[in-house]
Amino acid sequence: MNKLKKLIIPLIIMTVLIIGLIVFVIVKNNSGSEEEEVNYNVMTLSVDQLDKLTVVRKNKSDLVIDVDLDDSTNVLSYKYISEDSDPSVQYSDSALSSYLGMMCSFYANGFVVKNGNLAEYGLDDPEYKIVYTLRDGSSKAILIGHDTYDSVSCYFMVEGSDSVYTVTTVKKAYADYTAINFLQAQLLDIDYTQVNTVEFDRTYDNLNLVASCNTAEASSESGTTFYFVKPFKIKAGTHFASLMNQIFHLEISSYVEIADADKAMYGLDKPQYHFLISKLNGERVEIYLSALRGEYYYGYSNLSDKYFVISNMQLTYIDNSVTSLIDEFIAYYYADEISSVTGEYNGTSFRFDLDVPKDSRIADDNTTVKLDNRNAKIFNSEGRSYCAILFESLATIKIGGIDTEAKPAYTPEMNLTFNTKSYVTYKIDFVKRDDSSYYVFIDGEYSNFYVDKAELFANGGKDTYSYGAWAAYQLLDTAIKDNVGGIYDIPDNA
């Protein structure tokens, strides 16, 4: 008998558990308050169906966008007509179009309840009501209520339906958009030919560069466009030209609202970078940027009272070293840019005249090149021209280093003067620094640069790519004197 009791008791307990489980499943399946994960298209409209979108908001004025369809071309246009709109400001059609596309599509990430208590989800008095006035005269509306407990999603429903869903809270962020989110993205579009000078200041290394813009060369938008006038007098490098190109065509990522009290949080109380563009008509364009915050720079300009954000990918040269922003050569030119070069050293002088059509090489048949009024197109047996050796050596004198502390006296031992076809004269003097280098003066002023002695006097022997500037002049002078039928070969003992 005792054995039978021992078997009956566990059986009764098991039966109770099974009945409880069945009741739980039935209740769960009949309950409308249990959230179910879904990926459900609750409502999707195409933008061309819209006549107007209105976002009614409890805590701020309504957002209103008008949509116009040109029946003859089927082209859509948009007008931002909210209370905060400014008739004098241009709003971006692409930004308005993208916004409408995002707000016209509601995919639920969860189903919550059918015929539930709307007050529980904030849908009896919704935070946002998005009204779609359609071109056919009808209208629809989406109601958005409270956030879910984890703040990842929020509750919403189609007005007039009885089903509640959840959607990402990003929709609330979109619903809170203001005029600043729709401003035309591009801040600047500056014509090179209208620019006189540009200035670049960088706080963390006390950099201050001022460069003139040569309008005769400006169409190229290359490094030849800019010439530094402070603190160096030298042609700008291609990286500086690329940085200016990014600034001249600056397209912001977005506009942001920043209170004056919060400027320090964004690094705008003490901007890290400053650009000043002075135009020929006297107009000044100024841009101030913060240090990099994550992947963005924050900034402002005298062209607008709005703060803006720029991606770090848009300003790829802003932190380059000084030496990479200046040209690596004292005077780098193409042969077709130069009309003549003169030089003087130790009582000897020369004049190197060039008539090289654009995109031609110095030794081509259609060029005229003379050294002291003598034909300078002399070649070696392998076809290498001595006039090219001289020009390459003159135009590629590398900067050896920067010495801003030195104050050398103006006592030049050697000078070179480049005369360009655009009537720019560039005079370079070399003052002895030590036994292996020379200070560089440009247009009579110390440039803060020096060059290695080899850049001027290296004798490459038969290696015609290793000559210094003055040694290359002496080589061409010898080739003109000693050539036979336009051919001269460097002797083995040279």
C-alpha atoms as one frame of an Amber mdcrd trajectory, in Angstrom:
protein
   0.000   0.000   0.000   2.825   2.363   0.875   4.471   1.641  -2.470   1.239
   2.597  -4.308   1.052   5.929  -2.421   4.632   6.673  -3.385   3.731   6.242
  -7.099   0.433   8.225  -6.979   1.919  11.409  -5.415   4.531  12.090  -8.179
   1.850  11.323 -10.800  -0.487  13.947  -9.297   2.342  16.539  -9.250   3.236
  15.846 -12.896  -0.439  16.158 -13.939  -0.729  19.557 -12.194   2.430  20.825
 -13.962   1.161  19.729 -17.378  -2.221  21.430 -16.812  -0.400  24.597 -15.677
   1.754  24.593 -18.794  -1.303  24.198 -21.057  -3.075  27.095 -19.312   0.048
  29.299 -19.663   0.304  28.638 -23.409  -3.394  29.373 -23.935  -3.171  32.629
 -21.965  -0.001  33.656 -23.791  -1.525  33.033 -27.204  -4.701  34.927 -26.328
  -2.931  37.860 -24.727  -2.424  40.986 -26.870   0.120  42.610 -24.566   3.022
  40.267 -25.320   5.429  41.849 -27.853   6.220  39.729 -30.877   9.286  40.322
 -33.019   8.353  40.988 -36.648   9.640  42.709 -39.750   6.392  44.044 -41.074
   5.642  46.735 -43.620   2.999  48.760 -41.808   2.918  51.627 -44.307   4.922
  52.675 -47.349   4.170  55.618 -49.617   6.122  56.946 -52.563   7.191  60.572
 -52.379   5.412  61.397 -55.648   2.105  60.479 -53.958   2.549  63.352 -51.497
   1.150  66.842 -51.715   2.333  67.769 -48.232   3.945  66.224 -45.172   3.146
  67.652 -41.739   4.764  66.478 -38.502   2.608  67.689 -35.603   4.794  67.877
 -32.470   3.742  68.331 -28.845   6.811  70.277 -27.753   7.638  72.431 -30.770
   6.105  73.941 -33.874   5.020  71.707 -36.737   7.402  70.588 -39.469   5.818
  71.165 -42.898   7.152  70.265 -46.361   5.251  70.945 -49.578   5.779  68.655
 -52.567   5.163  69.851 -56.128   5.063  67.576 -59.167   5.610  69.118 -62.598
   3.199  67.138 -64.764   5.034  68.009 -67.972   8.429  66.744 -66.777   7.473
  64.494 -63.816  10.091  66.334 -61.753   9.472  66.769 -58.040  10.385  69.928
 -56.147  10.116  70.686 -52.446   9.463  73.654 -50.178  10.292  73.802 -46.502
   7.493  75.965 -45.078   7.718  75.315 -41.333   7.482  78.182 -38.881  11.295
  78.343 -38.593  11.870  78.575 -42.362  13.796  81.576 -43.693  12.830  82.831
 -47.180  16.363  84.171 -47.713  17.973  80.762 -47.108  18.366  78.027 -49.698
  17.206  74.608 -48.570  18.544  71.432 -50.111  16.213  69.530 -52.422  18.262
  66.377 -51.904  18.013  66.692 -48.100  14.248  67.271 -48.258  13.788  64.386
 -50.697  15.813  61.997 -48.517  13.843  63.059 -45.445  10.499  62.425 -47.113
  11.684  59.030 -48.270  12.614  58.071 -44.700   9.345  59.337 -43.231   7.137
  57.690 -45.860   8.217  54.198 -44.887   7.302  52.517 -41.585   8.572  48.987
 -41.068   7.722  47.613 -37.622  10.361  45.718 -35.692   7.783  44.414 -33.240
   4.027  43.766 -32.901   2.682  44.790 -29.467  -1.077  44.635 -29.103  -4.404
  44.642 -30.883  -7.252  46.674 -29.331  -5.044  47.555 -26.360  -5.090  50.498
 -23.956  -3.521  53.275 -26.087  -2.728  55.421 -23.030  -0.314  52.719 -21.890
   1.785  53.369 -25.020   1.387  57.137 -25.224  -0.776  56.853 -28.319  -3.926
  58.432 -26.901  -2.047  61.743 -26.885   0.897  61.027 -29.229   4.223  62.859
 -29.064   4.204  63.059 -32.853   1.529  62.814 -35.487   2.826  62.501 -39.045
   0.132  63.554 -41.504   0.457  62.588 -45.167  -1.718  64.745 -47.420  -1.865
  62.861 -50.689  -2.163  64.163 -54.206  -5.451  62.297 -54.712  -7.082  64.299
 -51.903  -6.929  61.596 -49.239  -4.745  61.564 -46.149  -3.089  59.141 -43.763
  -1.434  59.585 -40.402   1.102  57.795 -38.214   0.987  58.266 -34.435   4.203
  57.922 -32.388   4.088  57.479 -28.611   6.381  56.494 -25.738   9.742  54.753
 -25.968   9.979  51.099 -25.039  11.609  50.200 -21.694  15.064  49.848 -23.331
  14.738  53.150 -25.270  15.790  51.363 -28.451  12.323  51.470 -29.995   9.112
  53.459 -29.661   5.428  52.624 -30.057   3.496  53.652 -33.154   0.291  52.937
 -35.041  -1.566  53.999 -38.135  -4.359  56.367 -37.131  -7.694  54.580 -37.373
  -6.251  51.077 -36.978  -6.316  48.970 -33.819  -2.779  47.540 -33.896   0.253
  48.884 -32.023   3.796  48.233 -33.234   7.320  49.289 -32.355   9.863  50.994
 -34.586  13.406  52.299 -34.016  13.590  55.592 -32.099  15.518  57.029 -35.060
  12.057  57.952 -36.383  11.651  60.293 -33.408  14.989  61.900 -34.192  13.781
  62.527 -37.762  10.494  63.886 -36.466  12.466  66.453 -34.433  14.261  67.898
 -37.481  14.340  71.665 -37.875  15.335  74.072 -40.626  19.024  73.582 -39.890
  18.828  69.964 -41.048  17.723  70.967 -44.533  20.184  73.745 -45.339  22.135
  73.487 -48.576  25.174  71.388 -47.753  27.926  73.147 -49.724  29.293  76.087
 -47.798  31.872  77.350 -50.314  32.426  77.302 -54.041  35.222  79.772 -54.668
  36.643  80.622 -58.071  40.446  80.493 -58.038  40.712  83.424 -60.429  38.940
  85.686 -57.914  41.396  84.982 -55.073  44.241  87.260 -54.059  45.721  85.537
 -50.980  44.966  82.663 -48.607  46.066  82.329 -44.997  46.231  79.121 -42.967
  46.705  79.200 -39.181  47.163  76.095 -37.039  47.149  76.574 -33.278  48.878
  73.463 -31.954  52.196  74.171 -33.742  51.804  77.951 -34.157  51.820  77.592
 -37.937  50.953  80.661 -39.969  51.191  80.398 -43.760  50.211  83.127 -46.206
  50.186  82.421 -49.928  49.324  84.446 -52.990  47.206  82.965 -55.739  48.613
  83.481 -59.232  45.491  84.051 -61.319  47.448  83.542 -64.538  48.009  79.920
 -63.503  44.911  79.420 -61.387  42.958  77.317 -63.858  45.325  74.418 -63.269
  44.370  74.141 -59.557  47.803  72.583 -59.031  50.703  73.451 -56.752  51.831
  76.086 -59.253  48.823  78.207 -58.321  50.073  79.261 -54.887  53.247  81.057
 -53.794  54.028  81.475 -50.116  54.801  85.019 -49.074  54.956  84.372 -45.302
  56.923  83.047 -43.477  58.602  81.592 -46.584  58.897  82.884 -50.103  58.564
  79.747 -52.109  56.124  77.941 -54.327  53.534  75.913 -52.422  53.598  72.150
 -52.628  50.872  70.017 -54.144  49.576  69.052 -50.677  48.911  72.697 -49.822
  47.192  73.184 -53.175  45.051  70.105 -52.480  44.129  71.442 -49.032  43.074
  74.760 -50.560  41.037  72.942 -53.186  39.187  71.148 -50.380  38.566  74.463
 -48.616  37.542  76.348 -51.777  34.890  73.696 -52.490  33.989  72.897 -48.886
  30.884  70.766 -48.530  29.716  70.369 -44.970  28.296  67.150 -43.565  25.506
  68.918 -41.668  24.574  72.000 -39.692  24.235  71.777 -35.916  22.782  73.921
 -33.163  25.381  74.795 -30.514  24.636  77.173 -27.655  27.308  79.747 -26.814
  27.683  78.117 -23.407  28.505  74.805 -25.100  31.151  76.048 -27.564  33.987
  74.691 -25.412  32.474  71.187 -25.572  32.974  71.257 -29.338  36.377  72.965
 -29.314  34.993  76.171 -30.807  35.922  78.500 -27.963  39.532  78.170 -29.136
  39.481  76.878 -32.739  42.423  74.754 -33.835  42.410  75.880 -37.490  41.690
  79.137 -39.270  41.467  79.889 -42.985  41.270  83.406 -44.411  40.574  83.807
 -48.128  41.015  87.348 -49.434  39.420  88.012 -52.792  40.467  90.522 -55.426
  37.258  92.510 -54.829  38.124  92.964 -51.138  35.763  90.290 -49.809  37.142
  88.159 -46.975  35.988  84.603 -46.282  36.929  83.150 -42.895  36.528  79.592
 -41.637  37.260  78.383 -38.101  37.502  74.679 -37.234  37.848  72.746 -34.003
  40.366  70.017 -33.338  39.203  66.638 -34.577  36.371  65.241 -32.433  36.013
  61.563 -33.240  35.683  61.594 -37.019  34.467  65.194 -37.360  35.551  68.811
 -37.214  33.096  71.402 -35.904  33.245  74.857 -37.422  31.765  78.219 -38.249
  32.277  80.879 -40.892  31.641  84.564 -41.402  29.340  83.564 -44.278  26.694
  82.100 -41.962  25.468  82.296 -38.396  25.184  78.486 -38.293  27.647  75.983
 -36.874  28.508  73.027 -39.070  30.174  69.615 -39.083  32.820  68.362 -41.546
  34.022  64.785 -41.922  37.746  64.212 -41.386  37.775  62.612 -44.861  37.085
  66.024 -46.404  40.268  67.649 -45.073  42.981  65.089 -45.661  45.960  67.497
 -45.674  45.083  69.774 -42.757  47.653  68.237 -40.377  50.496  67.805 -42.866
  53.956  68.889 -41.777  55.257  72.248 -42.925  57.848  70.601 -45.145  55.154
  68.662 -47.000  53.051  71.802 -47.571  55.887  73.704 -49.221  57.492  72.623
 -52.478  60.472  70.320 -51.949  62.448  72.376 -54.478  63.654  75.964 -54.267
  62.288  76.719 -57.736  60.411  73.972 -59.529  59.224  74.746 -63.066  58.369
  73.003 -66.300  60.427  74.034 -69.316  57.369  75.458 -71.082  56.807  77.878
 -68.147  60.237  79.567 -68.370  61.518  82.160 -70.831  65.034  82.429 -69.381
  67.318  81.640 -66.449  70.396  83.676 -65.597  73.160  82.731 -63.185  76.293
  84.233 -61.662  79.058  82.731 -59.546  82.654  83.679 -58.820  82.831  86.291
 -61.580  81.246  84.084 -64.263  77.695  84.499 -65.553  75.370  82.824 -68.061
  72.022  83.361 -69.739  69.911  80.316 -70.586  67.069  81.175 -73.022  64.155
  78.814 -73.695  61.362  78.839 -76.233  59.476  75.630 -75.414  55.844  75.281
 -76.550  53.348  74.022 -73.978  53.488  70.292 -73.295  56.772  69.974 -75.202
  60.048  68.693 -73.808  63.063  70.961 -73.804  64.995  68.939 -76.421  62.088
  68.364 -78.842  62.513  69.445 -82.463  60.002  72.297 -82.091  61.972  74.069
 -79.337  64.708  76.706 -79.338  67.224  76.625 -76.490  70.322  78.799 -76.215
  73.118  79.287 -73.714  74.699  82.725 -74.044  73.100  82.989 -77.488  74.603
  79.660 -78.635  72.579  76.617 -79.682  72.283  74.531 -76.525  70.639  71.433
 -78.026  73.694  69.178 -77.814  73.302  65.437 -77.188  75.452  62.524 -76.127
  75.656  59.339 -78.195  72.747  57.863 -76.242  70.427  60.770 -77.078  70.582
  62.508 -73.690  70.514  66.298 -74.167  72.827  68.556 -72.170  70.305  71.401
 -72.173  67.890  69.050 -70.359  70.592  68.212 -67.811  71.065  71.910 -67.054
  67.362  72.685 -66.841  66.640  69.701 -64.591  69.484  70.712 -62.282  68.248
  74.317 -62.085  64.572  73.408 -61.544  65.117  70.676 -58.961  67.389  72.253
 -56.362  66.105  70.494 -53.244  65.583  72.220 -49.922  68.047  70.757 -47.425
  66.280  72.036 -44.316  64.577  74.890 -42.466  66.544  77.193 -40.154  64.259
  79.878 -38.714  66.703  80.887 -35.972  69.520  81.954 -38.306  69.991  85.600
 -39.273  72.590  85.426 -42.048  74.070  88.547 -43.618  73.179  89.129 -47.259
  76.531  88.224 -48.822  75.645  86.009 -51.801  78.278  83.867 -53.486  75.953
  82.697 -56.233  72.597  83.723 -57.684  69.994  82.369 -60.114  67.096  84.305
 -61.618  64.092  82.557 -63.186  61.944  84.566 -65.589  58.568  82.990 -66.351
  56.360  83.418 -69.390  53.734  84.943 -67.098  56.227  87.751 -66.288  57.085
  86.557 -62.782  60.743  87.005 -61.793  62.132  84.730 -59.109  65.624  85.695
 -57.859  67.540  83.229 -55.679  70.786  84.022 -53.865  73.005  81.515 -52.084
  74.949  82.615 -49.005  77.534  80.291 -47.478  76.249  78.626 -44.294  79.098
  76.174 -43.681  81.405  73.989 -45.759  78.505  71.777 -46.875  75.470  74.063
 -47.215  74.158  77.466 -48.319  71.453  79.736 -46.948  68.814  80.646 -49.520
  67.679  84.233 -50.082  64.654  84.813 -52.328  64.105  88.250 -53.802  66.660
  89.661 -51.364  65.147  88.205 -48.176  66.296  85.228 -46.145  63.896  82.384
 -46.950  64.521  80.340 -43.765  65.791  77.514 -45.990  69.191  76.131 -46.768
  70.418  73.756 -49.482  73.191  71.223 -49.539  76.318  72.239 -51.427  75.930
  69.221 -53.720  72.700  70.716 -55.153  74.870  73.435 -56.711  78.246  71.909
 -57.370  77.992  68.113 -57.569  79.832  66.718 -60.608  78.081  63.531 -61.658
  80.687  62.494 -64.203  78.992  60.169 -66.678  75.913  59.978 -64.454  74.003
  62.837 -66.062  71.277  62.722 -63.394  73.638  63.639 -60.557  74.779  67.152
 -61.444  74.425  70.261 -59.343  73.118  73.433 -61.007  76.441  75.226 -61.591
  78.252  72.024 -62.549  75.482  71.328 -65.100  76.019  74.795 -66.602  79.738
  74.086 -66.939  78.954  70.713 -68.550  76.641  72.292 -71.155  79.179  75.049
 -71.836  81.829  72.400 -72.494  79.461  70.354 -74.679  78.699  73.409 -76.846
  82.417  74.152 -77.248  83.589  70.587 -77.913  80.661  68.894 -79.718  81.096
  67.343 -83.125  77.983  67.534 -85.268  75.840  68.176 -82.207  77.216  65.168
 -80.306  79.429  65.305 -77.242  80.316  62.416 -74.925  81.692  62.957 -71.453
  85.291  61.656 -71.240  86.045  58.758 -68.922  88.256  60.944 -66.729  85.619
  63.701 -66.293
